[in-house]
Amino acid sequence: MKPVRPNYDAEAEFRQNIQWYEAESAGLGDRLWSEIQAAISLISTHPSIGEVVRGVRHPGPVRRIPLRRFPFFLVYREYTDHLEVVALAHTSRKPNYWRGRLT
């Protein structure tokens, strides 16, 4: 298993989306958080499970994995000693906005 470290922007997206869903319906934010945690656990155990995002210029592949019940991808990249979560990206809003984070 590799440790998973969300970057600052991804953590902010976690909080923002959890708060939004919780405001929509009590308990929904908790369900989103559970799905995020499940995806993190999965990529920690199987780092290459995510789909490679094409056209990204970064050493090594940038991957994404969809959440099961919410319209988000967990976007991440692999380093030798850990995985970095780059974004919690909505599946249909602002595609590729997170690519600027890959510097």
Secondary structure, 3 states (H helix, E strand, C coil): CCCEEECHHHHHHHHHHHHHHHHHCCCHHHHHHHHHHHHHHHHHHCHHHCEECCCCCCCCCEEEEECCCCCEEEEEEECCCCEEEEEEEECCCCCCHHHHHCC
